[in-house]
Amino acid sequence: MEFGITLKPDVSVERVQQLAREAEAAGFRYGWLFDSHVLWKDPYPLLTLMAANTERMRLGTCVTNPAVRDVTVTASLYATLNLISGGRMELGIGRGDSSRRVLGKRPTTVERLGESVQLFRELTAGREVVHDGHRARLSWANGSPRVWIAGYGPKVLRLAGRVADGVILQIADPELISWCLGSVREGAREAGRDPKKIEVMSAAPVWVSADLEKARERVRWFPALVSNHVVDLLKRYDPKELPEGLTIYVQDRPGYDYGQHCEVGSENEGFVSDEVVDRFCIVGDVEAHRKKLKELARAGVTQFNIYLMCGEEEQTLEIYQREVLPAFR
């Protein structure tokens, strides 16, 4: 299993660079940024700085979407960053959540997501495409980044199986990941692909402490974030088509304030139980983290991506470098 970090772009520019350097030195191979341009700083200038402050770390959005920016813009940004970073860019993309909903707009369709992935690959490889009825080509682009598709629903997951290099599952529940991978593998088989060649990312916050009460309070915001996607799924699927472990906890959800998105101690998290926190995140002492990560690996996870935004970031990196990562090398 490989390891990555995701930073929320509300920290200072200096801190983004510092944490990228420290994470790379600690053995983390991937560095990701959220893309929600209204709530936080735009990720692309920060990814440029991360590329300049690292040598080996692979970098990208976790995740962007094809509705906020035209795919030609995203392709040009990535092609440029691929030149700056020496070919270290990776695209994380989904239907869109906070960057769309904060503006009162809905996530885009699965069909548009799939079309955008295809256009992105062609454009970043320097090949000509027809986009909105017009020919377009990034003649200077060279080398298409790998594409990771994020989602929870069967349609998006099957799309990831058909076309993506990797799938992003924003959850650390081995049982739910196993359920999600069923649709990914189905999509891969439909496209004649080997499901084993598709990378699998589990992305979630962690907190290392024997004080479970404190640990849970640092990460309780995350299942509240996931609930936005679950509520969206319940509008598009019969609940019987989805695992109860993913849907039942949103029954008493009062709503969601995107002004407090991803904030520790926010008012959004009040409905989230300890049981849900323990399933969706990784909390507890070092041994509990090792055990949960091994369960994720057995479920098929190839990268665990820490949402490094709960406080004490340097301490988390140091503990994982010393006590956790060596067990997975």
Stockholm file with secondary structure:
# STOCKHOLM 1.0

chainA/1-329         MEFGITLKPDVSVERVQQLAREAEAAGFRYGWLFDSHVLWKDPYPLLTLMAANTERMRLGTCVTNPAVRDVTVTASLYATLNLISGGRMELGIGRGDSSRRVLGKRPTTVERLGESVQLFRELTAGREVVHDGHRARLSWANGSPRVWIAGYGPKVLRLAGRVADGVILQIADPELISWCLGSVREGAREAGRDPKKIEVMSAAPVWVSADLEKARERVRWFPALVSNHVVDLLKRYDPKELPEGLTIYVQDRPGYDYGQHCEVGSENEGFVSDEVVDRFCIVGDVEAHRKKLKELARAGVTQFNIYLMCGEEEQTLEIYQREVLPAFR
#=GR chainA/1-329 SS CEEEEEECTTSCHHHHHHHHHHHHHHTCCEEEECCCTTTSCCHHHHHHHHHHTCSSCEEEESCBCTTTSCHHHHHHHHHHHHHHHTSCEEEEECSCSHHHHTTTCCCCCHHHHHHHHHHHHHHHTTCCEEETTEEECCTTCCSCCEEEEECCSHHHHHHHHHHCSEEEECCCCHHHHHHHHHHHHHHHHHTTCCGGGSEEEEEECEEECSCHHHHHHHHTHHHHHHHHHHHHHHHHSCGGGSCHHHHGGGTTCCCCCGGGTTCTTCGGGTTCCHHHHHHHSEEESHHHHHHHHHHHHHHTCCEEEEECCSSCHHHHHHHIIIIIGGGGC
#=GC SS_cons         CEEEEEECTTSCHHHHHHHHHHHHHHTCCEEEECCCTTTSCCHHHHHHHHHHTCSSCEEEESCBCTTTSCHHHHHHHHHHHHHHHTSCEEEEECSCSHHHHTTTCCCCCHHHHHHHHHHHHHHHTTCCEEETTEEECCTTCCSCCEEEEECCSHHHHHHHHHHCSEEEECCCCHHHHHHHHHHHHHHHHHTTCCGGGSEEEEEECEEECSCHHHHHHHHTHHHHHHHHHHHHHHHHSCGGGSCHHHHGGGTTCCCCCGGGTTCTTCGGGTTCCHHHHHHHSEEESHHHHHHHHHHHHHHTCCEEEEECCSSCHHHHHHHIIIIIGGGGC
//
